[in-house]
Amino acid sequence: MPETRFLVDSYLDWARGEGIPIYEDFGFDLLTLDLEPWARIGAQGAIALVKGRGDFLDTRVVEMAPGRSTDPQRHLFEEVVYVLEGRGSTTIEAPDGARHSFEWGPRSLFALPLNARYRHFNTSGRKPARFVATSNLPLVLKAFHNLDFVFANPFAFPERFGPQEHFHGEGSFIPIRPGRHMWETDFVPDLGGFELQEWRARGAGGSNIMFVLADGTMHAHMSEMPVGTYKKGHRHGADFHIFPVTGHGYTLLWYEGDEDFVRVDWKHGSVYAPPDMMFHQHFNTSPEAARYLAVAFGGLRYPFSEDKRRTFTGMDVSLKAGGRQVEYEDQDPRIHQIYLEELARHGVRSRMDAVLAAAAR
């Protein structure tokens, strides 16, 4: 009798057949993750699945040896790339035959236009180049469960490329309102120096920007916390992958009613994702402003799901007003005390006293 198939996960079936390590944990240090040769890519690789990834996304780490490149790739899923270390370049072929090339380095961010043929190059002859790609491959494979359709599909999406300058670090600023301002592009050379917009409602002088990358449904945004500050707690659905960019700190996570917190310490190279509707709060313990990149599925332009729509409308709105944010005056008193103790360990002065006093009035 034929084999009975049920409860099939087409993505995990594919992943297990790739012959590279598959890691699953709450979070990772992607800079120290062990990789193995990946025949499909032509480089070293591993799959890193965070607990809060949700149903739609995965993260894959790729490293090219000095002077080497990946094999040419093309695929019917969206991918956002964040460079962890090293320097290189990427060449993308447009449907009309034109080529777009750009050079990247540590903390660069870019997206690959849907189903475009591309190739990555390590331009250093001495050091490896490592990046992490966050994609909606699980969604696509679960929907179609046909590898040729996903990896050998000739259909072209010329509208996903945008103007030539978007591949050279330029872009278009789209003003909406604090917390929702967008920057549309395909490539950001250095997230560490990118100009952000003030977002007072998220607390303590923070700032952010939303990215629209290659007109895709993948979401990305970057936020910054000034020295000696922390953001307000909030919650949302799964799949927001958080990649620290500058500084260091920690995040506390908890479900409503929990007596204790889950703690994640982070720095550049880390990744974690808060599980579905788990409260979380970010704290900067470094002597410099701390930035982080968040990558998810469903963005401000194309939210894809009703939960994402609610997140983008309620992420800075108090729980008491029907939103998803914990105001400073409502947070657990232990949270601030933990922060003061952490700052003392790092020799950093708190700037939260005036912020909390104003919130209490």
Steps between C-alpha positions, in 0.01 A plus 500: 500500500622854432640696792236701683601868524350729761608799712764574237726806540636553149750759621657271762508216246701726270727628779591150618596406147745788455780332693586794724454552876154600622501678836194585708512712814358816657783698343853472359839663467517481122868595490602180680250259347672197341437469127553221249529486119168573328487357149198706392672830586861412428616632838484415870155511658260415781133551578426680829137472613408723793215395729289805418535475122133426437373304200634714216873573545841340537856628539797356315864586565743498206877548503727540199870426527746776402480578131214257439137544392169323526358315204236691300160483670137565410191426706133581538523623860601834648824544689645779716877485557690650795880490483664378821869531407724532199471691175371405161268580215179371349399496134131477407367443148185684395245339263616734219858374534632799692731430793492676835810469719575648840768462765414418860673474837422437868149619596382537139138413424351407165216307340501282191224581249261208474623216274792703366821317413784612729843413634700606809878557495755528781730778380760445773789270430575456872180491704174304471167679452196386698138613467158392622202477266146516638242371254141388453614168354296299759181671385575442132602135537203420722266659246638338182719205618670478161874575486514571127220754532691679777861470377466466120211728414563733201229754586638855527392785731649815341294727728699377802828660389427869537733773375873443449593732788330266749788258443756768589381589849258771397129483569174684547380635834125450543368711790196364681519561877742415783570129509367451147735711286640283222818485292456321168810345345672170418829561683615680817883512517532545877217474752729638770505846343155515342287801599200409715182689588385588851235275656405638841206268558729195534687671782816673624606694193501203264493516120434267208439452128291249307655353185324405177747267327459400136125571530465173689275360769800448728509758779808666646543786743779641712468661843747678728516546878715786634764433765358419844146433380257220424186469292147432616388138505258377236385184325404384153474188291789268423774530234671832585867397478715747694861564397697742724702745292689728742562496874400223735222432747234251593131427448252377760211283378194373682145385446217669685479344846858368506688545827845508341659646189687330220819692428697527175835684496594638161764669287584518129479148359211389722150409386184411690126530443232559765242220481138572416348773725783473754571836664856622452699807593842613369775655718819680394794435737778629272679837506368569150160509338369148436333418169325186387352377174170310501401284202156341467243395241233753412598866508344841519435507125385139470402382850380161364314401818247660732738450793772702324247773429413514869867503593582797279202698627536407869871448564535837678148515645439418867338171595246710689398661170476171312858499371798276565733714713573502875546859615786580738263574787342155460816288477613254766709694759771233479574598142653837586697362795652227282602768250670717761701202622604415145608858427711503817679186380583671171586841647222680312277769654123464475304769317164349591420695821355802323322276250329294770416809706329660199310176431374486859352851486 
